[in-house]
């Protein structure tokens, strides 16, 4: 909504929150915010690091086994 109304600074704040929780699409939107100048390089880098930390935190052997089982691949 904020992006569509050209409130890029406000939309960037929402995207940063979501990216910090590991939402991939929000990270892509932050790239757009950076491109139009409503997000600093430092803020984008911080959001990128937080996104990666959130993604890494959700990785576990149990999740990987469940993903393999879901796709029908043999478990190791």
Phi and psi in degrees as GROMACS dihedral restraints (atoms count N, CA, C in turn):
[ dihedral_restraints ]
;  ai    aj    ak    al  type     phi  dphi    fc
    3     4     5     6     1   -64.5    20    10
    4     5     6     7     1   -39.8    20    10
    6     7     8     9     1   -62.8    20    10
    7     8     9    10     1   -43.9    20    10
    9    10    11    12     1   -65.7    20    10
   10    11    12    13     1   -28.9    20    10
   12    13    14    15     1   -91.9    20    10
   13    14    15    16     1    12.8    20    10
   15    16    17    18     1    62.4    20    10
   16    17    18    19     1    29.9    20    10
   18    19    20    21     1   -98.6    20    10
   19    20    21    22     1    72.6    20    10
   21    22    23    24     1   -65.6    20    10
   22    23    24    25     1   -37.9    20    10
   24    25    26    27     1   -62.8    20    10
   25    26    27    28     1   -43.7    20    10
   27    28    29    30     1   -69.6    20    10
   28    29    30    31     1   -40.2    20    10
   30    31    32    33     1   -66.7    20    10
   31    32    33    34     1   -34.0    20    10
   33    34    35    36     1   -61.4    20    10
   34    35    36    37     1   -38.9    20    10
   36    37    38    39     1   -61.3    20    10
   37    38    39    40     1   -42.6    20    10
   39    40    41    42     1   -65.6    20    10
   40    41    42    43     1   -42.1    20    10
   42    43    44    45     1   -66.5    20    10
   43    44    45    46     1   -35.3    20    10
   45    46    47    48     1   -63.9    20    10
   46    47    48    49     1   -43.7    20    10
   48    49    50    51     1   -59.6    20    10
   49    50    51    52     1   -47.4    20    10
   51    52    53    54     1   -67.7    20    10
   52    53    54    55     1   -39.5    20    10
   54    55    56    57     1   -65.1    20    10
   55    56    57    58     1   -36.3    20    10
   57    58    59    60     1   -63.9    20    10
   58    59    60    61     1   -20.2    20    10
   60    61    62    63     1   -95.9    20    10
   61    62    63    64     1     2.5    20    10
   63    64    65    66     1    97.4    20    10
   64    65    66    67     1    13.7    20    10
   66    67    68    69     1   -79.5    20    10
   67    68    69    70     1   114.8    20    10
   69    70    71    72     1   -66.7    20    10
   70    71    72    73     1   -40.8    20    10
   72    73    74    75     1   -63.9    20    10
   73    74    75    76     1   -34.1    20    10
   75    76    77    78     1   -65.8    20    10
   76    77    78    79     1   -35.6    20    10
   78    79    80    81     1   -63.9    20    10
   79    80    81    82     1   -39.2    20    10
   81    82    83    84     1   -64.1    20    10
   82    83    84    85     1   -39.0    20    10
   84    85    86    87     1   -66.9    20    10
   85    86    87    88     1   -34.5    20    10
   87    88    89    90     1   -63.9    20    10
   88    89    90    91     1   -32.6    20    10
   90    91    92    93     1   -60.6    20    10
   91    92    93    94     1   -40.3    20    10
   93    94    95    96     1   -66.5    20    10
   94    95    96    97     1   -41.5    20    10
   96    97    98    99     1   -60.8    20    10
   97    98    99   100     1   -41.1    20    10
   99   100   101   102     1   -64.2    20    10
  100   101   102   103     1   -38.9    20    10
  102   103   104   105     1   -65.0    20    10
  103   104   105   106     1   -35.6    20    10
  105   106   107   108     1   -87.8    20    10
  106   107   108   109     1    -3.4    20    10
  108   109   110   111     1    90.8    20    10
  109   110   111   112     1    10.6    20    10
  111   112   113   114     1   -93.3    20    10
  112   113   114   115     1     5.2    20    10
  114   115   116   117     1  -139.5    20    10
  115   116   117   118     1   129.9    20    10
  117   118   119   120     1   -76.4    20    10
  118   119   120   121     1   162.6    20    10
  120   121   122   123     1   -62.6    20    10
  121   122   123   124     1   -39.0    20    10
  123   124   125   126     1   -65.7    20    10
  124   125   126   127     1   -42.5    20    10
  126   127   128   129     1   -65.3    20    10
  127   128   129   130     1   -40.2    20    10
  129   130   131   132     1   -65.2    20    10
  130   131   132   133     1   -42.5    20    10
  132   133   134   135     1   -64.0    20    10
  133   134   135   136     1   -40.9    20    10
  135   136   137   138     1   -64.5    20    10
  136   137   138   139     1   -41.5    20    10
  138   139   140   141     1   -65.8    20    10
  139   140   141   142     1   -38.0    20    10
  141   142   143   144     1   -64.3    20    10
  142   143   144   145     1   -43.4    20    10
  144   145   146   147     1   -64.7    20    10
  145   146   147   148     1   -42.6    20    10
  147   148   149   150     1   -65.8    20    10
  148   149   150   151     1   -38.6    20    10
  150   151   152   153     1   -62.4    20    10
  151   152   153   154     1   -46.0    20    10
  153   154   155   156     1   -63.3    20    10
  154   155   156   157     1   -38.9    20    10
  156   157   158   159     1   -64.1    20    10
  157   158   159   160     1   -39.7    20    10
  159   160   161   162     1   -66.7    20    10
  160   161   162   163     1   -40.5    20    10
  162   163   164   165     1   -66.1    20    10
  163   164   165   166     1   -43.0    20    10
  165   166   167   168     1   -63.9    20    10
  166   167   168   169     1   -35.3    20    10
  168   169   170   171     1   -68.2    20    10
  169   170   171   172     1   -23.7    20    10
  171   172   173   174     1   -89.8    20    10
  172   173   174   175     1    -4.7    20    10
  174   175   176   177     1   -81.0    20    10
  175   176   177   178     1   135.9    20    10
  177   178   179   180     1  -158.0    20    10
  178   179   180   181     1   157.7    20    10
  180   181   182   183     1   -59.7    20    10
  181   182   183   184     1   -34.5    20    10
  183   184   185   186     1   -66.5    20    10
  184   185   186   187     1   -41.1    20    10
  186   187   188   189     1   -66.1    20    10
  187   188   189   190     1   -40.1    20    10
  189   190   191   192     1   -65.5    20    10
  190   191   192   193     1   -39.9    20    10
  192   193   194   195     1   -64.6    20    10
  193   194   195   196     1   -40.5    20    10
  195   196   197   198     1   -66.3    20    10
  196   197   198   199     1   -38.4    20    10
  198   199   200   201     1   -65.9    20    10
  199   200   201   202     1   -41.0    20    10
  201   202   203   204     1   -65.8    20    10
  202   203   204   205     1   -41.4    20    10
  204   205   206   207     1   -64.1    20    10
  205   206   207   208     1   -36.9    20    10
  207   208   209   210     1   -66.5    20    10
  208   209   210   211     1   -36.2    20    10
  210   211   212   213     1   -86.6    20    10
  211   212   213   214     1    -7.0    20    10
  213   214   215   216     1    86.2    20    10
  214   215   216   217     1     8.9    20    10
  216   217   218   219     1   -77.6    20    10
  217   218   219   220     1   148.6    20    10
  219   220   221   222     1   -67.2    20    10
  220   221   222   223     1   142.3    20    10
  222   223   224   225     1   -79.7    20    10
  223   224   225   226     1   145.9    20    10
